[in-house]
Amino acid sequence: MEKLRGACIVGQSGGPTAVINSSIYGAIKTALESDEITRVFGASHGIVGVINNELFDLNMEDPKELALLQYTPASALGSCRYKIEDPEKDESDYKRILEVFRRHDVRYFFYNGGNDSMDTCEKISRYMQKVGYECRIIGIPKTIDNDLCCTDHCPGYGSAAKYIATSLMEISKDTAVYDIGAITIVEIMGRNAGWLTAAAALGRNSLEDCGPDLVYLPEVPFDLEKFVDDVHRRYINDRNVIIAVSEGIRDNNGKLISQYSLSQCNQQDAFGHVQLGGLAAFLTATVKARTGAKVRGIELSLLQRCAAHCASKTDIDEAFLAGKVAVESAINGETDKMVSFVRDYVNGKYVCRTALFPLKEAANLEKKVPLEWITADGTGVTKEFFDYAMPLIQGEPERPLENSLPRYARLRKVLVK
């Protein structure tokens, strides 16, 4: 195979995670150490930065600061939710991207994101092949939602799952202190897939055995009347009830339960996704009106994706691995692929291996919680889910601190002229 020399661009897109920067660090470090990659650029705010020719010269960064990316939450290079049109319909963005690639002799492009980001990668790859510009393009997966297909799990999920499980355990302990009963409803992210909400139950698999009493995932149609009955029954028997509910639950007709509330708007992002939220408030008001109990609603919101203080070491290490493998694979001639994880067990111990899947297979397809991992009554998860998720939340990283607070990466972000 003939070696390809040239610069590379790394970019981040979509919602951040606690370990998304670990993936970027894996890619940056490997690229900086490569003989084939001449310069390493970071796209300011994802593909938008490429289109606007706003690129950071990552060769100018202090290696020690770059290393701190492993413990820094959110997207250090900046993110976006920009949808590029299919190249067969509108080539304007692609012509601009090609112009920027040529200007800086970019021959490698690595994009770190979820479903929509893999779609962006695939479109750019297809266009570059069409016009005959050699550029190797690899997608680096990330999403706390864990809904990317073609991979056992996604970087970012393990840390979010650990934070959610820990938070529900803490909430469970807190709400049990009073002699007066209460109902607590916790809204957790998850539009169409319930991986995050299912993780709320992981505390039930620990020695503490605490966490939600009821868990509702979007994979199963949600019946509001049955929900109120389930909650009221548990409240009468136990006095304290904790409920974990996915923001994306829908009724039998596919309508979002959050849209039952008149105050819920129908705003959409660039990819046509309805902006969710307000479910906990609606269910809280409904349950309180029906039961007369003390009811509290909690929306974890952004906390579940930026909690680097609760990150899983396994997740950090695997996120770095995904970025590293992306660059190594491209240098070795691969393109138009996404890095994926393959689960294995050696002597009964969990091991993560990597593979590559075509971007076309990864883009825009969702992986949901298997129905057989959800209890028959739709209010919990089975042992199979616990066995799947527990290895992903393991390990405590040695996080650098400054004045007993997290020390995050401080990048110079020198723009390329």
N, C-alpha and C positions, 0 to 999 in steps of 0.2 A: 504494500500500500504506500502510495506517495504521501509524504508528510505535507500537511497544510500549515503554513505559517501566516500569522496575522494577529490582529487584536481581538479581544473579546468584550462583550457587553454582558453584564449581569443585571437583572432587574427584578423587582418585586411587585406583586399585584394582588388586589383583593384585600379581604380582611386579614389583619396580622395575627400572629400567634406568639406564644411565649418563647418559641424556639426558631422562628422563621429566620432570624439573623444567624443562627448557628448553621443553617443550610447555606446561606450566602457566604459565611466565613469559610465553610468547606470548599465552596467553589472558588472564592477569591484566593485563598491560600494555595490551592492546587494549581490555579492558573498562574499565580506569581512565580511558582516554582517550576513551571513548564518552559522548556526550550522552544516549543512551537508557538506559544502565545507571547506576542511581542509587547503588548500593553493590555492593562486591565481597566476597563471603564465600568462605572456604575451608572445606571439610568436613573435620573431624578424623577421620581414618581412613575416608575414603570414605563410602559410603552409610550406614554405621553412625553416623557423625557427624551426618548429616542426621536419621536416625531419633531420635537422642538429643538433637537440637537443640544439638550442640556445634559451633559455627561460629566460625571466626577472622575478625576484621574486617581484611581485607587493605588497606583504605584507611589503616590505621594503620601500615603497614610503611614503612621507609626505602626509597625507590626504588633506592638504591645496593645495598642488601642483596638486594632482589628481582632486580636484574640479575645478581647472583652465582648465582642459581638455574641459569643456563645451564651452569655448570661444577660443579654440586653433584650428586653421585650419590644414589641412593635416593629415596624419596618424601618430600619435605619436609613435606607436609601430613599424612602418615600414610596407610597403606594398610589394606586388609582383604580377606578372602576370604569374604564373606557372601553367601549365595544367598537372594534374595527369592523367595517362592513366586509362581506365576502368579496374576495378580489375579483370574482367574475361579475360582480355588480358595480363595484366602485374601486378603482385602483389608486385613488389619490393618496391615501395614507401609505400604501405600499411603495409608491414611487418616492415618497419622502423618506421612508425608512431605508430604501435602497440607496438613495442619495447620501444619507448619513453613514451607512455602512461603507460605501465606497470612499467617502471623504476621509474616514479614519481607518481604512483597510480592515474593517471588522469581518472576521471569518468564522467567529464563534458567537453564538447567542444563547444565553442561559436565562430562562424565565421561571421565577419561583412563585407558584400560585396554585389555585384550585381548578375546578371544572372550567370556568370561563377563561382562565389564564392558559390552560392547555389548548383551548379552542383558538386563542390568539396565536399561540406557538404554531399550531398546525396550519393556520392560514398563512402566516409569514413564511413558513417552510415551503408550503405549496407554491407561493408566489416566487420565491427565490429560485426554486427549481424550474419554474416556468420561464423565467427570464435568463436562466443560465448563469446566475451568480452563485458561486460556491460558498456556502455558509452553513456550517453544521449547527443545528438547532436542537437543544435538549431541554425538556421541561423538568423542573424540580418540584415535586409535589409538596403541598402544604394545605392543610385545612383542619381546624379544630372539629369541623362537622364530621370528618372521617368518611365522607361520602364519595370519594374518588374511586372509580372502579379500577380494575387491573392491578390493585395493590392490596395486600393484606390489611394494612393500616396506613395512616398518613402522619408525617411529622406534624406535631402540634396537638394531635389528639390526646396522646398520653398525658401531657402536662395539664391540658384543660380538664381531662377526666379526673386527674388527681386533685385538682383544685375544687372541682364540683363535689367529688366524694367527700373531701375534707370539710368543705363548707356545710354540706348537709349533715355531716356528723356533728359539727359544732352547733348548728341550728337545733339539731335534735337534743343535744345536751342543754342548751339554753332554754328551750321552751318547756323542759320538764321540771323546772325549779319551782313553779308556783302550784298552789293547791287548787287554783281555778283552771279548768280546762281551756284549751285553745286549739284553733285550726290554723296551720301555716301552709300557704300555697307558694311554691317556689317556681318561677318561670325560667326555663333554661333554653338556650339557643338550639335551633334545629328546625329548619324549614320543612324538609321532606323526610329526613332521616333522623332517627332517635338515638344515635350513638351517645351523644352527650348526656341526654336525660337518663338513659339507661345507666350511665356511669354514676349517677347520684346514688344508686343502690349498692355500690361497692362496699360501703361501710357495713352493710349487713353481712359481708363475707369476712369481717375482721373479728378479732377477739372482743372488741367493744360492742359489736352487733347493734349499731345505731345508724340511723339515716331515715329515709322516707318510708312511710307505711304504704303509700300508693304511688305508682309510677305510670304515667300515661305518655305513650309514644305516638308519633304521627303515622306509623305503619298500620295502626289499627283505628278504624273509624271511631270517633268520640261521640258518645251519647250523653248530652248534658243532664238529662233526668237521671240516668243510671249513675253518673258521676256524683250528683248531689246525694243520691241514696247511699252510695258506697261510702262517701265521706261522713254522712250523718250516722250511719251504722257504726263506723269505727269510732266516731266521737262519743256516742252513747256508751260504747263498751270500754274505750281506753282513755277518754277525756282529752288526751293530747294526740293530735294527728298531724303528720308531716306529709305533704304531697309534692311530688316533683312532676312537672308537666312541661312538655315541649311546646315552644311558641308556635309550632306549625301544625298542631292538631286540627283536624277537620271533621266535619260531620259526614254522614252517609252520602250526602250530595256533593262532597268535596269543598264545601264552604269553610273557610277558616273560622274557628270559634272566636278568635280575636275580633273578627268583623261583625260578630253579634252586637258588639257595643257600638252605639251610634257615634261615639267620639272617636272611633278608630278610622283613620284616613286610609286611602288606597294609593298613597304615593308609591312610585316605582323607581328602581335604579336604572342605570343605562342598559342593563341586561334584561329588563322587564320583570324583575323580581319585586313583588310587593314588600314594602318595608313593614316588618312585623314589630310587635310590641303592644303592651296594654292588656295582654291576656290575663296576667295575674290579678290586675285590678278588676277586670270584669268578673272573673270567677270568684274573687273575694266578695264583691258586692252581692253576687248571686247566692253564694253559700250563706252569707250572713243573713240575707233576707229570708231564706228558706229555713234556717236552723236556729237563728237567734243567738248563735255562739259568738264568742270573740274570734275574729278571723283576721289574719294578717297576710298581706301579699308581698312577696319579695321578687324583684326582677334582677337577676345577676348581671345582665347586660354585658358591658365591655369587660367587667372584672374577670370573666371566665376565659378570656383570650389574651390578657396581658399580665397574668399572675406569674411572672418569672420567679418570684420568691417561693413558689410551690411547684416549680418545674421538676419533671422526672429526669433523672440523669440518663436513663435509657432513651428518653425522647431527645434530649440534647445531643447525645452521641449518634443516634440514628439520623437526626436532622443533618448533622455535619457530614455523615456518611453519604447522604443523598446528594449533597452539593459536590462532594469529592468525586463520587462515581460519575456524576453528570459530565464533569470536565474530562476525566480520564477516558470516558467512553467516546466523547467527541474527538479527542486527540487521536484515539485509535480508529477513527473513521465512521463512528455511528452518527446518525442524524435522524431528525423527524421522530424522536422517541421520547418517552417519559421514563424516568427512573421509578422503579416500583420495589416494594418490599415483599419478600417471600418468607413466611414463617416456617421455622424448622425446630426440631428438638434433638439435642445431642445428650445422651445419657440422662434423659428426662428433663434437661434444662433448656429453656427457651433460647433460640438463636435467630437473629435476623439476617437474612441474605438479600442480595439485590438482584434485580433483573431489569430488562428494558421492554417496554411495550410501545407499539405505534401510537403516536399522538392522536390519530384519528379514532382509535378505540377508546382512548382515555377521555377525550373531549366531550363534554355535555352529557355524559352518562352518570347516573347516580347509583351508589351502592347503599342499600338500606339494611337495617337490622333484620336478620332472618326471622320470619314469623314463628318458627319453631323455638326461637330463643325468647319469645314473649309468652308469659303465662296464659293459660286458656281463658282466664277472665279479663285479660287485657290490662291488669293493674300491677304488673311486675315483670321481672326478667328471670331467666332460668340459669342453672349451673353452667350451661354452655357459654353464656355471655360472660360470667365471672371468669371462667377459664381463659376466655379470649382476651379480656381487658386487663386482668391483674398483672401480667408480665410487663405491660406497657407503662405502668405507673411507678415502676421500681427505681430505687436509687436516689440518693441525695447529692447534688453537686456541691463542690466547695466554692461557693459564690464569693467573689471578692467584695469586700465592704469598705466603706469610707465613713468614719464617724458613726459606725454601726448601721449605716444605711447602704443599700445596694450601690455599687460602683459600676456605672454603665459606660459603654464605649462612647468616646468623644471624637467623632470623625471630623477632619478638617473640611472635607467636601470641596476640594479645589476643582472648579469647573474647567473643563478642557476648552481651550481657545481655538 
